[in-house]
Amino acid sequence: MKPWGDCVVDGVPTLKCAEVLVGNLLFMSVSLVIIVLFIMFVIGSFSYMTSFGSPEKIKKAQGTIRFALIGFLLFISSFLILKTIDFLFLGNCGKIFKFEIGSTAATTQCPPTP
């Protein structure tokens, strides 16, 4: 989570606070997705282990694990797609993962790589 920093002027939030807010929301949503996927894997695994050979319980547990795996693959693929767009079109600066408002955002160049 990012601190509010200099976006609050005289106790009043400015438009610059939007980038901090969006960054914090993205961080929290990624954390929530990871926690939910982990819980789905645990519940599906526990259900599978305690099914005692019942075909309907095994099928339900496999469905839970399958949906958790699909969610994980979608999560990873969305990150990789964004990283590829950053590499191909934005010069691999990591700008796609930053929400910046203002004139400095458009003119900021990537630091030279050693």
ChimeraX attribute file (.defattr): number of C-alpha atoms within 10 A of each C-alpha:
attribute: neighborCount
match mode: 1-to-1
recipient: residues
	/A:1	11
	/A:2	10
	/A:3	10
	/A:4	15
	/A:5	10
	/A:6	10
	/A:7	17
	/A:8	13
	/A:9	9
	/A:10	7
	/A:11	7
	/A:12	8
	/A:13	13
	/A:14	12
	/A:15	11
	/A:16	17
	/A:17	19
	/A:18	16
	/A:19	17
	/A:20	20
	/A:21	16
	/A:22	14
	/A:23	18
	/A:24	16
	/A:25	13
	/A:26	14
	/A:27	13
	/A:28	13
	/A:29	12
	/A:30	13
	/A:31	11
	/A:32	12
	/A:33	14
	/A:34	15
	/A:35	12
	/A:36	14
	/A:37	19
	/A:38	15
	/A:39	13
	/A:40	20
	/A:41	20
	/A:42	15
	/A:43	15
	/A:44	22
	/A:45	17
	/A:46	12
	/A:47	19
	/A:48	20
	/A:49	13
	/A:50	13
	/A:51	16
	/A:52	10
	/A:53	10
	/A:54	10
	/A:55	10
	/A:56	10
	/A:57	16
	/A:58	19
	/A:59	14
	/A:60	15
	/A:61	22
	/A:62	17
	/A:63	13
	/A:64	20
	/A:65	21
	/A:66	15
	/A:67	15
	/A:68	20
	/A:69	16
	/A:70	13
	/A:71	17
	/A:72	16
	/A:73	12
	/A:74	12
	/A:75	15
	/A:76	11
	/A:77	12
	/A:78	12
	/A:79	13
	/A:80	12
	/A:81	11
	/A:82	14
	/A:83	18
	/A:84	13
	/A:85	14
	/A:86	17
	/A:87	15
	/A:88	10
	/A:89	10
	/A:90	15
	/A:91	12
	/A:92	14
	/A:93	17
	/A:94	13
	/A:95	17
	/A:96	15
	/A:97	13
	/A:98	13
	/A:99	14
	/A:100	18
	/A:101	13
	/A:102	9
	/A:103	8
	/A:104	9
	/A:105	12
	/A:106	9
	/A:107	8
	/A:108	10
	/A:109	12
	/A:110	12
	/A:111	7
	/A:112	6
	/A:113	4
	/A:114	3
